[in-house]
Amino acid sequence: MLKEVLEKNFNRSDFERMMKSEKVAELVATSYRKYILSRPTELAWDGKQIKIKAKVNVEKLVADVKYFIDQKAMKNKMVIIKWDNTLLKVPSDYTDRVRAIVESTFQGIMATHNIRFTTMDLIQERHSQHIDESGDVAQEEDLIFQKGTASQYTILLAVQLDWLEKVDPIDNRKRYFWDCKMSAEVKIPRTAELFFKCFYPAAGENYGIVPVLGKSEIKQKAELAISNVAKQVALAILEKTRTHSDDIATNIFQAYFDKFPRAALGKIKQALDQLESEKRISDLEFSPAGSKLHARMRSRMKFSVLQEIICNECEELGVRVALDPLRISDKSQTFYFVPTSSINTIENKDSE
């Protein structure tokens, strides 16, 4: 019954995707009572399955399922924060503190949707480490590719923090305030496309202005003003990126691992999980079946490159895999992997 509700309220592709999601299946199976508002009426019963009719809280069901879909879409998304130093206008004593408060505020808010943060220095370091460990020849285009695809968004921030003194017209006394303003530009590194731009506080809003009553609270109130504005900017960016899907051209690949012992299959899964965490593949799904493992994934890499990377990653974990020479299908973008030892056995038999 709930499945029919979802089918009516989502487009076909989203519905098919959620039917494959363990999270959605678990949600419907374990929490169905909170979506049913009336006592169910039995419509049919064949001894195995029962068909019922009841009033359903459609809005809540759809909202909860959308949340899980969004969480899946945001899984492991990476963000780089950059600072526009030409527009970072704050008292020199507060420069480092401003950066720290803003970055920690962003990370705390966006972590609720599994968004993680990286830096260009860390991307460079990982690339160099990969070159050293693999023995590959360092190529500039590879590094450019890594910098363009290692994160989904680059956030360029600018902050202005002013110390204000105003004379109160009523008692003619001076009043002191911190006034914080902040702007952000969100770009997609791969294309340099300006995805979102905002400026806070908006006209008529004053949460960036914080009064200071005494010298002892000057620093504390400055931090409060910065935090207030950073929170609103982070929430605005989060809302824009939460359901955004970067249309990077990807191909769907399927990999079958056959004739491996259970322990080896566990390491193969670990290797593929590592590739996903490094953003070399995405949307990784497993379908284990006894001594076999089926993995479905997306990747921007070429067919031959992805094959080699999977072999190398598995070997690093102590599992030697190779393409099955008897089952090679480039057109369908499907890999068939077997233990290297089994290929050697086949070759020995052929030589005899």
C-alpha positions in Angstrom: 0.0 0.0 0.0 2.8 2.4 0.9 4.7 1.4 -2.2 1.7 2.5 -4.3 1.7 5.8 -2.5 5.4 6.4 -3.3 4.9 5.3 -6.9 2.3 8.0 -7.4 4.3 10.8 -5.7 7.7 10.3 -7.4 8.9 10.2 -11.0 9.8 6.8 -12.4 13.6 7.1 -12.1 13.4 8.2 -8.4 10.9 5.5 -7.6 13.0 2.8 -9.1 16.1 4.1 -7.3 14.3 4.1 -3.9 13.0 0.6 -4.4 16.6 -0.5 -4.5 17.5 1.4 -1.4 17.9 -0.6 1.8 17.3 2.6 3.8 13.9 3.2 2.2 12.9 -0.4 2.5 13.9 -0.4 6.2 12.0 2.8 6.8 8.8 1.4 5.3 9.2 -2.0 6.9 9.9 -0.8 10.4 8.1 2.5 10.7 5.0 1.9 8.6 2.7 2.5 11.7 3.5 6.2 11.9 2.3 6.7 8.3 -1.1 4.9 8.6 -3.8 7.1 10.1 -6.7 4.8 10.2 -7.4 1.1 11.0 -6.6 -0.9 7.9 -9.4 -2.7 6.1 -8.7 -6.1 4.6 -9.3 -6.2 0.8 -7.8 -9.6 -0.1 -5.9 -12.5 1.5 -4.4 -15.5 -0.4 -2.8 -17.2 2.5 0.6 -15.6 1.9 0.0 -11.9 1.2 -2.7 -9.6 2.5 -3.9 -6.5 0.7 -5.2 -3.7 2.8 -6.7 -0.2 2.5 -6.1 2.6 5.0 -5.7 6.3 5.2 -2.1 7.3 4.8 -0.2 10.4 5.9 1.2 10.9 2.4 3.0 14.2 3.2 5.0 12.7 6.0 5.9 9.5 4.1 7.0 11.4 1.0 9.0 13.9 3.2 10.8 11.1 5.1 11.7 9.2 1.9 12.9 12.4 0.2 15.2 12.9 3.2 16.8 9.5 2.7 17.2 10.1 -1.0 18.9 13.4 -0.3 21.2 11.8 2.3 22.2 9.2 -0.3 22.9 12.0 -2.8 25.0 13.9 -0.4 27.0 10.9 0.7 30.7 11.8 0.8 30.3 15.1 -1.1 33.4 17.2 -0.7 33.7 21.0 -0.3 36.7 23.3 -0.4 36.6 26.6 1.4 38.6 29.4 0.0 39.0 33.0 1.3 38.9 36.1 -0.8 41.7 38.0 1.0 41.0 41.2 -0.9 37.6 41.3 0.7 38.5 40.0 4.1 38.1 43.3 6.0 38.5 42.6 9.7 40.7 44.0 12.5 44.1 42.3 12.2 43.8 40.8 15.7 40.7 38.9 14.6 41.8 37.5 11.2 42.7 34.0 12.3 39.7 33.8 14.7 37.3 34.8 12.0 38.5 32.1 9.7 38.4 29.5 12.5 34.8 30.4 13.6 33.4 30.5 10.0 35.0 27.2 9.0 34.0 25.3 12.1 30.4 26.7 11.8 30.3 25.5 8.2 31.7 22.1 9.0 29.3 21.6 11.9 26.2 22.5 9.9 27.1 20.6 6.7 28.2 17.5 8.5 24.5 16.9 9.3 24.2 16.0 5.6 27.4 14.1 5.3 29.3 16.9 3.5 33.0 16.7 4.2 35.7 19.3 3.7 39.1 19.1 2.0 41.8 21.6 0.9 43.8 22.0 -2.3 47.0 21.3 -0.3 45.5 17.9 0.8 44.5 17.1 -2.7 48.1 17.8 -3.9 49.5 15.7 -1.0 47.3 12.7 -1.8 48.1 13.0 -5.5 51.8 13.0 -4.8 51.4 10.1 -2.4 49.6 8.1 -5.0 52.4 8.8 -7.6 55.1 7.7 -5.1 53.2 4.4 -4.1 52.1 3.4 -7.6 55.3 4.3 -9.4 53.3 6.2 -12.1 54.8 9.1 -13.9 53.5 12.4 -12.6 51.5 14.2 -15.2 50.1 17.7 -14.9 46.8 16.9 -16.5 46.2 14.2 -13.9 46.7 16.7 -11.1 44.4 19.2 -12.9 41.8 16.4 -13.2 42.1 15.6 -9.5 41.7 19.3 -8.5 38.7 19.6 -10.7 36.9 16.5 -9.4 38.1 15.9 -5.9 35.3 18.1 -4.6 31.8 19.0 -5.8 31.9 22.6 -4.6 34.4 25.4 -3.9 33.1 28.1 -1.5 34.8 31.5 -1.8 34.1 33.5 1.3 34.5 37.2 2.2 33.9 38.7 5.6 33.7 42.3 6.8 33.8 43.0 10.5 33.4 46.6 11.6 33.6 48.3 15.0 30.8 50.9 15.2 30.3 53.8 17.6 27.0 55.6 17.6 25.6 58.4 19.7 22.2 57.6 21.2 20.0 60.7 20.5 18.0 60.2 23.7 20.8 60.3 26.3 23.6 61.5 24.1 25.8 58.5 25.2 28.0 56.5 22.9 26.9 53.0 22.0 29.3 50.3 20.7 28.5 47.5 18.2 30.2 44.9 16.1 28.7 44.7 12.6 29.5 41.6 10.6 28.7 41.0 6.9 29.5 38.0 4.8 29.3 37.0 1.2 29.8 33.6 -0.5 30.2 32.3 -4.0 29.8 28.6 -4.6 31.4 27.2 -7.7 31.7 23.8 -9.3 35.5 23.2 -9.7 35.2 21.0 -12.7 33.5 23.6 -14.8 34.2 26.8 -12.8 30.4 27.4 -13.0 29.0 29.9 -10.5 26.4 27.7 -8.8 25.2 30.0 -6.0 25.9 33.5 -4.6 24.6 35.1 -1.5 25.2 38.1 0.8 24.1 38.1 4.5 22.5 39.7 6.4 19.9 40.7 3.9 18.5 44.2 3.9 16.4 44.8 7.0 18.0 42.1 9.1 20.2 43.0 12.0 21.4 39.7 13.5 24.9 40.6 12.3 24.9 43.7 14.6 25.7 42.8 18.2 25.9 45.5 20.9 28.9 45.6 23.3 28.3 46.8 26.8 31.8 46.7 28.2 35.4 46.1 27.3 35.4 42.7 28.9 33.0 41.4 26.3 34.5 42.9 23.1 36.0 39.7 21.9 33.1 37.5 22.9 30.6 39.8 21.1 32.7 39.9 18.0 32.7 36.1 17.9 29.0 36.0 18.4 28.4 38.4 15.4 30.6 36.3 13.2 28.9 33.1 14.3 25.4 34.5 13.7 26.2 35.4 10.1 28.2 32.3 9.3 25.4 30.1 10.4 22.9 31.8 8.0 25.3 31.6 5.1 26.1 27.9 5.8 22.4 27.1 6.0 21.7 28.9 2.7 24.5 27.1 0.9 23.4 23.7 2.4 19.9 24.2 1.2 21.1 24.9 -2.4 23.6 22.0 -2.5 21.4 19.5 -0.6 19.4 18.3 -3.6 21.8 19.5 -6.3 23.2 16.8 -8.6 26.3 17.7 -10.5 25.7 16.2 -14.0 29.2 14.8 -14.5 29.2 12.4 -17.5 29.5 9.0 -16.0 29.2 5.5 -17.2 27.6 2.6 -15.3 30.0 -0.4 -14.9 29.3 -3.8 -13.5 32.0 -6.0 -12.0 31.6 -9.7 -11.2 34.1 -11.4 -8.9 34.0 -15.2 -9.2 35.8 -18.2 -7.5 37.1 -16.2 -4.6 37.0 -17.3 -1.0 34.9 -15.4 1.5 37.8 -13.6 3.1 39.0 -12.4 -0.3 35.6 -11.1 -1.2 35.6 -9.1 2.0 38.9 -7.4 1.0 37.5 -6.8 -2.6 34.6 -4.9 -1.1 37.0 -3.0 1.1 39.0 -2.1 -2.0 36.0 -0.8 -3.9 34.8 1.1 -0.9 38.2 2.8 -0.8 37.8 3.8 -4.5 34.5 5.3 -3.7 35.8 7.3 -0.8 38.5 8.6 -3.2 35.8 9.7 -5.6 37.1 7.4 -8.4 33.8 5.7 -8.5 30.4 6.5 -7.1 26.9 5.0 -6.4 28.6 1.7 -5.4 26.2 -1.2 -4.8 26.9 -4.8 -3.9 25.0 -8.0 -4.5 26.8 -10.8 -2.8 25.9 -14.4 -3.8 28.0 -17.2 -2.1 31.4 -17.3 -3.6 30.6 -14.6 -6.1 30.3 -10.8 -5.7 28.5 -8.4 -8.0 29.4 -4.7 -7.8 27.6 -1.9 -9.7 29.2 1.5 -9.9 29.5 4.8 -11.8 32.8 6.3 -13.0 34.1 9.0 -15.3 37.2 6.9 -16.0 37.8 4.9 -19.2 36.9 1.3 -19.3 40.5 0.1 -19.4 41.7 2.5 -16.7 39.0 1.5 -14.2 39.9 -2.2 -14.7 43.5 -1.5 -13.9 42.7 0.6 -10.9 40.5 -2.1 -9.4 43.2 -4.7 -9.9 45.8 -2.5 -8.2 43.5 -1.6 -5.3 42.7 -5.2 -4.6 46.4 -6.2 -4.8 47.3 -3.6 -2.2 45.0 -5.5 0.2 46.6 -8.8 -0.7 44.0 -10.1 -3.3 45.4 -10.7 -6.8 42.6 -10.3 -9.3 42.6 -10.4 -13.1 40.1 -10.2 -15.9 38.7 -13.5 -17.0 40.0 -14.1 -20.5 37.0 -16.3 -21.3 34.5 -13.5 -20.5 35.4 -10.1 -21.8 32.7 -7.7 -22.9 33.8 -4.1 -23.6 30.5 -3.0 -25.1 28.4 -3.8 -22.1 30.9 -2.2 -19.7 31.0 -5.4 -17.6 34.0 -6.8 -15.9 34.5 -10.5 -15.0 37.3 -10.9 -12.4 38.8 -14.2 -11.2 41.8 -15.0 -9.1 45.1 -14.7 -10.9 45.9 -18.2 -10.0 43.0 -19.6 -11.9 44.1 -17.9 -15.1 47.6 -19.4 -14.7 45.9 -22.8 -14.4 44.0 -22.3 -17.7 47.2 -21.2 -19.4 49.1 -24.3 -18.2 46.3 -26.6 -19.5 46.4 -24.8 -22.9 50.1 -25.3 -23.1 49.8 -29.0 -22.4 
